[in-house]
């Protein structure tokens, strides 16, 4: 890939920057912009796999190696900088990254060529914030402008002119309402050129977006910028059993943001902060802020859909992607449905037929997830939803115990909003439901139907749907660790002993400590684990394979759809750990006869 010259195939252009701001841009930050553009564009070029996932997305993890010329080679070769870059990107997209930086040869791309629309004079504003044109970013912007009385520089990324027109339309309306002198907009165009995107998950988009915000903030002399996104989307629990790893986006996950802060701080040797003022709000509460700021007339001009190729002049929401589903629930729960007619969506959230592809499945997964959350107690929240654990230690100034409680309250409020929307619609359309006047594959009928909903599936849909529904309803894998007998017990007449027990014993303390502290369970590196067991790396891997084979019968005896990571989890470069979704219970709680499954 290349950002300039005869072989240019990556576009990077930033408009509406003042000459004064440009003079404040060091070469190191030009390097960062190029690195971010390469990572983002490579992410789109390299397909993860088919839509029909096997083993819950095991093959969706990619190994990516970049060889990049940079201007400030010494900084980029710093091991701490490389570790921060690799760790943050690895968690963000669940891929493996390797970077080989080399000295850029002369002539390199002059920075002025990235900024083709320079302006004068400079606008000096209080804050720099990222602006996508969706509900959250618009709510954050109008809250800062109206309620907080701040002036803003909004940075918008687009790879489609349709997206830019949405952002520019909202900015123009805000300026028309009297905020012209307190508002400026910096549009950034990053895209592949001459190469069609093959992968649309775009998990690294937030890395690019954050780099853009950081660069513009530093050009303005600031050490911070804001990400406007609600807390439920920030954590973004996977909707389904096969929505794991690279498919479960972590774009503004607290751990990602802290990792970005660390990287940016290392690069410039100064403390950089990323503010998330909407972190403790639900989608409904964020949407209500638009009304509170007196901007509800612009709500329908915001766009959340991630499929701009499908947009039409009158319909810019497909209505079936997770972002559209989340948006519509938030607007209806906020009582603002009249300000965005259902006709703006290609598929109505509740009433339209969703029998095509995974459309019904996606909507049902959304409702099922929050239905399950609504019935979960605070004591079980982190156990039943272990993905939350990776976030609780990454809220500045908030102790982990308090963060866990606040996240529980946040998700409960959102779950209540989803329930309120469904309950209200069931009352409103009770007659149509009784008369069977609504499509059988509509979300409202599916929520009202206790039986099986028949939809026209793709060829492998039955197996995938069964695995997905099992994953939603099944309890976490429970085990008991018996030091005295040197056995690991499972429900379903299963036990591990001998070499299998020793492998689990080498990982159990880290698992217990992390659970007690409500922190993320750390991985143990392969060499360290092998040394602890007194065997070679190859023997240790063979032992792990035998352990996984030994517990395969649990698929049948417990009805748990297990993959190779269900008990002992493996992550490239990181090592091994007991899966955080597992639950350790006492030996006395394991009932039934126990049979040995030793593979000594």
BAMIRO-656752 format. One record per residue (C-alpha): x negated, y negated, z negated; residue in one letter; residue number from 1. Coordinates in steps of 0.1 Angstrom, whole numbers. Example, Ala and Ser with C-alpha at 12.3 -4.5 7.8 and 13.67 -1.06 7.14 Angstrom:
% residues 2
ZATI     x     y     z resn resi
ZATI  -123    45   -78    A    1
ZATI  -137    11   -71    S    2
% end
This chain:
% residues 600
ZATI     x     y     z resn resi
ZATI     0     0     0    X    1
ZATI   -11   -36     6    X    2
ZATI     2   -70    -3    X    3
ZATI   -17   -89    24    X    4
ZATI   -36   -86    57    X    5
ZATI   -28   -66    88    X    6
ZATI   -17   -35    69    X    7
ZATI     6   -55    46    X    8
ZATI    36   -33    36    X    9
ZATI    45   -48     1    X   10
ZATI    63   -81    -1    X   11
ZATI    56  -104   -31    X   12
ZATI    69  -140   -29    X   13
ZATI    78  -164   -57    X   14
ZATI    97  -196   -48    X   15
ZATI   105  -229   -64    X   16
ZATI    73  -231   -85    X   17
ZATI    58  -266   -91    X   18
ZATI    22  -274   -81    X   19
ZATI    15  -282  -117    X   20
ZATI    26  -247  -128    X   21
ZATI     6  -231  -100    X   22
ZATI   -26  -248  -112    X   23
ZATI   -21  -230  -146    X   24
ZATI   -21  -195  -131    X   25
ZATI   -54  -176  -138    X   26
ZATI   -66  -149  -114    X   27
ZATI   -59  -122  -141    X   28
ZATI   -22  -129  -139    X   29
ZATI   -23  -126  -101    X   30
ZATI   -39   -92  -107    X   31
ZATI   -10   -83  -130    X   32
ZATI    16   -94  -104    X   33
ZATI     0   -72   -77    X   34
ZATI    -3   -42  -101    X   35
ZATI    34   -46  -110    X   36
ZATI    44   -49   -73    X   37
ZATI    25   -17   -64    X   38
ZATI    39     3   -93    X   39
ZATI    75    -8   -85    X   40
ZATI    72    -2   -47    X   41
ZATI    55    32   -52    X   42
ZATI    83    41   -76    X   43
ZATI   108    36   -47    X   44
ZATI    87    54   -21    X   45
ZATI    81    87   -40    X   46
ZATI   113   107   -44    X   47
ZATI   118   126   -77    X   48
ZATI   139   154   -62    X   49
ZATI   174   163   -52    X   50
ZATI   205   152   -69    X   51
ZATI   211   188   -79    X   52
ZATI   188   191  -109    X   53
ZATI   174   223  -123    X   54
ZATI   162   228  -159    X   55
ZATI   176   194  -168    X   56
ZATI   153   173  -147    X   57
ZATI   121   192  -154    X   58
ZATI   109   185  -118    X   59
ZATI   117   148  -119    X   60
ZATI    84   138  -136    X   61
ZATI    58   127  -111    X   62
ZATI    20   122  -114    X   63
ZATI    11    88   -99    X   64
ZATI   -25    77   -93    X   65
ZATI   -33    41   -82    X   66
ZATI   -66    28   -69    X   67
ZATI   -63   -10   -71    X   68
ZATI   -87   -39   -63    X   69
ZATI   -86   -66   -89    X   70
ZATI  -103  -100   -95    X   71
ZATI  -110   -95  -132    X   72
ZATI  -124   -60  -132    X   73
ZATI  -139   -61  -167    X   74
ZATI  -105   -68  -183    X   75
ZATI   -87   -40  -164    X   76
ZATI  -114   -15  -172    X   77
ZATI  -110   -21  -209    X   78
ZATI   -98    13  -223    X   79
ZATI   -73    -4  -247    X   80
ZATI   -58   -23  -217    X   81
ZATI   -55     9  -196    X   82
ZATI   -41    29  -225    X   83
ZATI   -14     2  -231    X   84
ZATI    -5     2  -194    X   85
ZATI    -4    40  -191    X   86
ZATI    15    46  -223    X   87
ZATI    41    19  -217    X   88
ZATI    48    30  -181    X   89
ZATI    48    66  -191    X   90
ZATI    75    61  -216    X   91
ZATI    94    38  -193    X   92
ZATI    97    61  -163    X   93
ZATI    86    94  -179    X   94
ZATI    59    98  -152    X   95
ZATI    22   104  -156    X   96
ZATI     0    75  -145    X   97
ZATI   -37    71  -137    X   98
ZATI   -54    38  -127    X   99
ZATI   -87    34  -110    X  100
ZATI   -95    -3  -108    X  101
ZATI  -123   -17   -86    X  102
ZATI  -137   -51   -78    X  103
ZATI  -117   -69   -51    X  104
ZATI  -138   -78   -21    X  105
ZATI  -138  -112    -6    X  106
ZATI  -118  -127     9    X  107
ZATI   -89  -117   -14    X  108
ZATI   -54  -129   -11    X  109
ZATI   -53  -166   -22    X  110
ZATI   -27  -171   -49    X  111
ZATI   -11  -200   -30    X  112
ZATI     2  -175    -3    X  113
ZATI    25  -160   -30    X  114
ZATI    41  -193   -36    X  115
ZATI    55  -206    -3    X  116
ZATI    80  -230   -16    X  117
ZATI    62  -254   -39    X  118
ZATI    82  -282   -55    X  119
ZATI    75  -314   -74    X  120
ZATI    79  -327  -100    X  121
ZATI    77  -299  -126    X  122
ZATI   106  -290  -148    X  123
ZATI    97  -286  -185    X  124
ZATI   122  -264  -202    X  125
ZATI   126  -249  -237    X  126
ZATI   128  -213  -227    X  127
ZATI   119  -189  -199    X  128
ZATI   144  -160  -194    X  129
ZATI   150  -132  -170    X  130
ZATI   181  -135  -149    X  131
ZATI   197  -106  -129    X  132
ZATI   231  -121  -123    X  133
ZATI   249   -95  -143    X  134
ZATI   272  -100  -173    X  135
ZATI   244   -98  -200    X  136
ZATI   219  -122  -184    X  137
ZATI   247  -147  -176    X  138
ZATI   261  -145  -211    X  139
ZATI   226  -150  -226    X  140
ZATI   220  -180  -203    X  141
ZATI   252  -198  -210    X  142
ZATI   249  -191  -247    X  143
ZATI   215  -208  -248    X  144
ZATI   227  -236  -226    X  145
ZATI   260  -244  -243    X  146
ZATI   259  -230  -278    X  147
ZATI   222  -235  -285    X  148
ZATI   217  -266  -265    X  149
ZATI   185  -253  -248    X  150
ZATI   171  -259  -214    X  151
ZATI   161  -228  -193    X  152
ZATI   139  -216  -166    X  153
ZATI   156  -185  -152    X  154
ZATI   135  -159  -133    X  155
ZATI   154  -137  -109    X  156
ZATI   140  -107   -91    X  157
ZATI   156   -94   -59    X  158
ZATI   148   -69   -32    X  159
ZATI   180   -77   -13    X  160
ZATI   193  -110     0    X  161
ZATI   227  -100   -14    X  162
ZATI   213  -100   -49    X  163
ZATI   196  -134   -45    X  164
ZATI   229  -149   -32    X  165
ZATI   247  -138   -64    X  166
ZATI   220  -153   -86    X  167
ZATI   219  -186   -66    X  168
ZATI   257  -188   -66    X  169
ZATI   258  -186  -104    X  170
ZATI   230  -211  -108    X  171
ZATI   247  -235   -84    X  172
ZATI   280  -233  -104    X  173
ZATI   262  -240  -137    X  174
ZATI   245  -270  -122    X  175
ZATI   278  -282  -108    X  176
ZATI   292  -280  -144    X  177
ZATI   266  -305  -156    X  178
ZATI   235  -284  -164    X  179
ZATI   214  -295  -135    X  180
ZATI   187  -312  -156    X  181
ZATI   185  -284  -181    X  182
ZATI   183  -255  -157    X  183
ZATI   158  -243  -131    X  184
ZATI   157  -211  -111    X  185
ZATI   126  -191   -99    X  186
ZATI   136  -164   -74    X  187
ZATI   110  -136   -68    X  188
ZATI   111  -113   -39    X  189
ZATI    93   -79   -43    X  190
ZATI   101   -51   -19    X  191
ZATI    86   -25     5    X  192
ZATI    81   -37    40    X  193
ZATI    86   -13    70    X  194
ZATI    92    16    46    X  195
ZATI   126    28    36    X  196
ZATI   131    34    -1    X  197
ZATI   135    71    -9    X  198
ZATI   141    69   -47    X  199
ZATI   167    46   -62    X  200
ZATI   164    51   -99    X  201
ZATI   139    22  -101    X  202
ZATI   128    30  -137    X  203
ZATI    98     7  -133    X  204
ZATI   119   -24  -123    X  205
ZATI   118   -38  -158    X  206
ZATI    80   -36  -159    X  207
ZATI    79   -57  -127    X  208
ZATI   106   -80  -141    X  209
ZATI    88   -85  -174    X  210
ZATI    55   -92  -157    X  211
ZATI    73  -119  -136    X  212
ZATI    88  -135  -168    X  213
ZATI    54  -133  -185    X  214
ZATI    36  -150  -156    X  215
ZATI    62  -178  -153    X  216
ZATI    61  -183  -190    X  217
ZATI    23  -187  -191    X  218
ZATI    25  -211  -161    X  219
ZATI    48  -231  -182    X  220
ZATI    24  -230  -212    X  221
ZATI    46  -206  -232    X  222
ZATI    38  -175  -251    X  223
ZATI    72  -159  -250    X  224
ZATI   102  -152  -228    X  225
ZATI   136  -137  -232    X  226
ZATI   153  -105  -219    X  227
ZATI   191  -108  -221    X  228
ZATI   206   -73  -226    X  229
ZATI   230   -58  -251    X  230
ZATI   217   -32  -276    X  231
ZATI   238    -2  -264    X  232
ZATI   223    -4  -229    X  233
ZATI   189   -12  -244    X  234
ZATI   188    22  -262    X  235
ZATI   208    38  -233    X  236
ZATI   216    73  -246    X  237
ZATI   217    98  -218    X  238
ZATI   253   104  -207    X  239
ZATI   248   140  -198    X  240
ZATI   226   170  -204    X  241
ZATI   208   166  -170    X  242
ZATI   203   129  -175    X  243
ZATI   170   132  -191    X  244
ZATI   135   117  -188    X  245
ZATI   132    97  -156    X  246
ZATI   170    97  -150    X  247
ZATI   178    82  -184    X  248
ZATI   166    46  -179    X  249
ZATI   146    29  -206    X  250
ZATI   144    -5  -189    X  251
ZATI   147   -27  -221    X  252
ZATI   142     0  -247    X  253
ZATI   126   -16  -279    X  254
ZATI    95     7  -276    X  255
ZATI    90    -4  -240    X  256
ZATI    93   -41  -249    X  257
ZATI    68   -37  -278    X  258
ZATI    45   -19  -254    X  259
ZATI    47   -47  -229    X  260
ZATI    41   -73  -256    X  261
ZATI     9   -53  -266    X  262
ZATI    -3   -51  -230    X  263
ZATI     3   -88  -223    X  264
ZATI   -13   -98  -256    X  265
ZATI   -44   -77  -248    X  266
ZATI   -47   -93  -213    X  267
ZATI   -49  -128  -225    X  268
ZATI   -61  -122  -261    X  269
ZATI   -32  -142  -275    X  270
ZATI     1  -131  -291    X  271
ZATI    29  -127  -266    X  272
ZATI    65  -122  -276    X  273
ZATI    96  -109  -258    X  274
ZATI   128  -121  -273    X  275
ZATI   160  -100  -271    X  276
ZATI   188  -123  -285    X  277
ZATI   216   -99  -275    X  278
ZATI   200   -68  -291    X  279
ZATI   225   -63  -319    X  280
ZATI   256   -70  -297    X  281
ZATI   278   -46  -277    X  282
ZATI   289   -51  -241    X  283
ZATI   322   -63  -253    X  284
ZATI   307   -88  -277    X  285
ZATI   283  -101  -250    X  286
ZATI   312  -105  -226    X  287
ZATI   331  -125  -252    X  288
ZATI   302  -150  -254    X  289
ZATI   309  -160  -218    X  290
ZATI   344  -170  -228    X  291
ZATI   331  -187  -260    X  292
ZATI   308  -209  -238    X  293
ZATI   338  -219  -217    X  294
ZATI   324  -201  -186    X  295
ZATI   350  -173  -182    X  296
ZATI   360  -187  -148    X  297
ZATI   325  -175  -136    X  298
ZATI   328  -140  -150    X  299
ZATI   340  -125  -117    X  300
ZATI   310  -140   -99    X  301
ZATI   285  -120  -120    X  302
ZATI   276   -86  -105    X  303
ZATI   264   -55  -124    X  304
ZATI   265   -29   -96    X  305
ZATI   232   -13   -86    X  306
ZATI   243    -4   -51    X  307
ZATI   241   -36   -30    X  308
ZATI   241   -17     3    X  309
ZATI   278    -8    -4    X  310
ZATI   289   -44   -13    X  311
ZATI   314   -62     7    X  312
ZATI   325   -99     6    X  313
ZATI   354   -91   -17    X  314
ZATI   341   -60   -35    X  315
ZATI   306   -61   -51    X  316
ZATI   312   -33   -76    X  317
ZATI   314     4   -65    X  318
ZATI   332    12   -97    X  319
ZATI   316    46  -101    X  320
ZATI   279    40  -112    X  321
ZATI   272    38  -149    X  322
ZATI   266     1  -148    X  323
ZATI   301    -5  -132    X  324
ZATI   317    18  -157    X  325
ZATI   300     1  -187    X  326
ZATI   309   -34  -173    X  327
ZATI   346   -27  -168    X  328
ZATI   350   -11  -202    X  329
ZATI   333   -42  -218    X  330
ZATI   355   -67  -199    X  331
ZATI   388   -48  -206    X  332
ZATI   378   -44  -243    X  333
ZATI   371   -81  -245    X  334
ZATI   407   -88  -232    X  335
ZATI   393  -106  -201    X  336
ZATI   406   -82  -175    X  337
ZATI   428  -109  -160    X  338
ZATI   397  -129  -151    X  339
ZATI   384  -101  -129    X  340
ZATI   411   -83  -109    X  341
ZATI   407   -45  -104    X  342
ZATI   407   -52   -67    X  343
ZATI   371   -65   -71    X  344
ZATI   361   -28   -76    X  345
ZATI   360    -2   -49    X  346
ZATI   373    23   -75    X  347
ZATI   395    13  -104    X  348
ZATI   380    24  -136    X  349
ZATI   411    42  -150    X  350
ZATI   435    48  -121    X  351
ZATI   417    57   -89    X  352
ZATI   409    91   -76    X  353
ZATI   373   102   -86    X  354
ZATI   372   136   -69    X  355
ZATI   342   126   -47    X  356
ZATI   308   139   -58    X  357
ZATI   299   132   -94    X  358
ZATI   323   102   -97    X  359
ZATI   347   118  -123    X  360
ZATI   318   135  -141    X  361
ZATI   300   103  -146    X  362
ZATI   331    85  -160    X  363
ZATI   340   115  -182    X  364
ZATI   305   117  -195    X  365
ZATI   306    81  -206    X  366
ZATI   339    85  -225    X  367
ZATI   328   119  -240    X  368
ZATI   295   104  -253    X  369
ZATI   312    76  -272    X  370
ZATI   340    98  -284    X  371
ZATI   314   120  -299    X  372
ZATI   296    90  -315    X  373
ZATI   329    77  -330    X  374
ZATI   333   110  -350    X  375
ZATI   296   111  -361    X  376
ZATI   288   101  -397    X  377
ZATI   260    78  -406    X  378
ZATI   241   106  -422    X  379
ZATI   243   127  -390    X  380
ZATI   237    99  -365    X  381
ZATI   199   102  -361    X  382
ZATI   201   140  -362    X  383
ZATI   229   143  -336    X  384
ZATI   214   116  -314    X  385
ZATI   176   120  -317    X  386
ZATI   169    97  -288    X  387
ZATI   177    69  -312    X  388
ZATI   147    78  -333    X  389
ZATI   122    65  -307    X  390
ZATI   137    30  -312    X  391
ZATI   141    25  -349    X  392
ZATI   104    16  -356    X  393
ZATI   102   -10  -328    X  394
ZATI   123   -39  -341    X  395
ZATI   100   -67  -354    X  396
ZATI   108   -76  -390    X  397
ZATI   134   -49  -394    X  398
ZATI   126   -19  -416    X  399
ZATI   132    15  -400    X  400
ZATI   160    24  -424    X  401
ZATI   178    -9  -418    X  402
ZATI   173    -5  -381    X  403
ZATI   189    30  -382    X  404
ZATI   219    16  -401    X  405
ZATI   223   -14  -377    X  406
ZATI   221     9  -347    X  407
ZATI   248    32  -362    X  408
ZATI   271     2  -367    X  409
ZATI   263   -11  -332    X  410
ZATI   272    22  -315    X  411
ZATI   303    26  -336    X  412
ZATI   316    -8  -325    X  413
ZATI   310     1  -289    X  414
ZATI   327    35  -293    X  415
ZATI   357    18  -308    X  416
ZATI   359    -5  -278    X  417
ZATI   359    24  -254    X  418
ZATI   386    41  -274    X  419
ZATI   407    10  -275    X  420
ZATI   406     6  -237    X  421
ZATI   416    43  -232    X  422
ZATI   444    41  -259    X  423
ZATI   458     9  -245    X  424
ZATI   459    23  -210    X  425
ZATI   475    55  -221    X  426
ZATI   503    35  -236    X  427
ZATI   506    12  -206    X  428
ZATI   508    40  -181    X  429
ZATI   526    66  -202    X  430
ZATI   555    68  -178    X  431
ZATI   533    73  -147    X  432
ZATI   513   100  -166    X  433
ZATI   546   118  -176    X  434
ZATI   558   117  -140    X  435
ZATI   524   129  -126    X  436
ZATI   522    98  -104    X  437
ZATI   484    92  -110    X  438
ZATI   456   111   -92    X  439
ZATI   446   143  -110    X  440
ZATI   410   132  -108    X  441
ZATI   415    98  -122    X  442
ZATI   398    90  -155    X  443
ZATI   430    83  -173    X  444
ZATI   446   116  -163    X  445
ZATI   414   134  -173    X  446
ZATI   413   118  -207    X  447
ZATI   450   126  -212    X  448
ZATI   446   162  -200    X  449
ZATI   435   188  -226    X  450
ZATI   430   214  -199    X  451
ZATI   406   217  -170    X  452
ZATI   406   190  -143    X  453
ZATI   401   204  -108    X  454
ZATI   380   182   -85    X  455
ZATI   365   189   -51    X  456
ZATI   328   196   -61    X  457
ZATI   296   200   -41    X  458
ZATI   283   236   -37    X  459
ZATI   265   238   -69    X  460
ZATI   288   216   -89    X  461
ZATI   304   244  -110    X  462
ZATI   272   256  -126    X  463
ZATI   259   220  -131    X  464
ZATI   292   209  -146    X  465
ZATI   293   239  -170    X  466
ZATI   258   232  -182    X  467
ZATI   266   195  -186    X  468
ZATI   298   202  -206    X  469
ZATI   280   227  -228    X  470
ZATI   252   201  -234    X  471
ZATI   278   176  -245    X  472
ZATI   296   198  -270    X  473
ZATI   269   221  -284    X  474
ZATI   254   215  -318    X  475
ZATI   216   209  -319    X  476
ZATI   193   240  -321    X  477
ZATI   190   248  -358    X  478
ZATI   161   268  -373    X  479
ZATI   147   277  -407    X  480
ZATI   110   278  -416    X  481
ZATI   101   304  -442    X  482
ZATI    66   299  -455    X  483
ZATI    68   329  -479    X  484
ZATI    79   355  -452    X  485
ZATI    60   336  -424    X  486
ZATI    90   337  -402    X  487
ZATI   110   311  -382    X  488
ZATI   147   320  -383    X  489
ZATI   175   311  -359    X  490
ZATI   212   317  -360    X  491
ZATI   222   345  -337    X  492
ZATI   201   373  -352    X  493
ZATI   167   360  -341    X  494
ZATI   134   354  -359    X  495
ZATI    98   345  -348    X  496
ZATI    68   359  -367    X  497
ZATI    31   366  -362    X  498
ZATI    14   345  -336    X  499
ZATI    47   327  -328    X  500
ZATI    51   317  -364    X  501
ZATI    16   303  -365    X  502
ZATI    22   282  -335    X  503
ZATI    53   267  -350    X  504
ZATI    35   263  -384    X  505
ZATI     9   241  -366    X  506
ZATI    36   217  -355    X  507
ZATI    61   217  -384    X  508
ZATI    45   191  -407    X  509
ZATI    44   164  -380    X  510
ZATI    81   172  -373    X  511
ZATI    91   170  -409    X  512
ZATI    72   138  -416    X  513
ZATI    87   120  -386    X  514
ZATI   122   131  -395    X  515
ZATI   117   119  -431    X  516
ZATI   104    85  -419    X  517
ZATI   130    82  -391    X  518
ZATI   101    78  -367    X  519
ZATI    93    94  -334    X  520
ZATI    79   130  -336    X  521
ZATI    43   128  -324    X  522
ZATI    27   152  -299    X  523
ZATI    -3   173  -308    X  524
ZATI   -29   175  -281    X  525
ZATI   -36   208  -264    X  526
ZATI   -73   210  -275    X  527
ZATI   -63   201  -311    X  528
ZATI   -35   227  -312    X  529
ZATI   -57   254  -298    X  530
ZATI   -85   246  -323    X  531
ZATI   -60   248  -352    X  532
ZATI   -48   282  -340    X  533
ZATI   -84   294  -335    X  534
ZATI   -78   303  -298    X  535
ZATI   -87   289  -264    X  536
ZATI   -66   264  -245    X  537
ZATI   -55   291  -220    X  538
ZATI   -46   316  -248    X  539
ZATI   -26   289  -266    X  540
ZATI    -6   282  -234    X  541
ZATI     0   319  -229    X  542
ZATI    12   322  -265    X  543
ZATI    36   293  -260    X  544
ZATI    50   311  -229    X  545
ZATI    56   342  -250    X  546
ZATI    73   322  -277    X  547
ZATI    97   306  -252    X  548
ZATI   104   340  -237    X  549
ZATI   111   354  -272    X  550
ZATI   139   329  -279    X  551
ZATI   155   331  -245    X  552
ZATI   183   354  -259    X  553
ZATI   196   324  -278    X  554
ZATI   211   313  -245    X  555
ZATI   236   342  -249    X  556
ZATI   239   346  -287    X  557
ZATI   244   309  -294    X  558
ZATI   258   298  -261    X  559
ZATI   231   271  -259    X  560
ZATI   219   261  -224    X  561
ZATI   181   261  -231    X  562
ZATI   152   250  -210    X  563
ZATI   115   255  -217    X  564
ZATI   114   223  -239    X  565
ZATI   145   231  -260    X  566
ZATI   123   242  -290    X  567
ZATI    87   234  -283    X  568
ZATI    84   204  -261    X  569
ZATI    55   198  -236    X  570
ZATI    45   164  -222    X  571
ZATI    16   160  -198    X  572
ZATI   -14   142  -213    X  573
ZATI     3   140  -247    X  574
ZATI     5   177  -258    X  575
ZATI    31   196  -277    X  576
ZATI    57   191  -305    X  577
ZATI    89   205  -319    X  578
ZATI   117   190  -300    X  579
ZATI   131   161  -320    X  580
ZATI   167   172  -311    X  581
ZATI   162   204  -332    X  582
ZATI   174   205  -368    X  583
ZATI   156   223  -396    X  584
ZATI   179   238  -422    X  585
ZATI   173   260  -452    X  586
ZATI   167   297  -449    X  587
ZATI   199   303  -471    X  588
ZATI   220   286  -444    X  589
ZATI   210   312  -417    X  590
ZATI   236   339  -418    X  591
ZATI   239   373  -402    X  592
ZATI   213   399  -396    X  593
ZATI   178   388  -385    X  594
ZATI   159   407  -360    X  595
ZATI   122   403  -354    X  596
ZATI   110   389  -321    X  597
ZATI    72   391  -327    X  598
ZATI    49   390  -297    X  599
ZATI    17   395  -316    X  600
% end
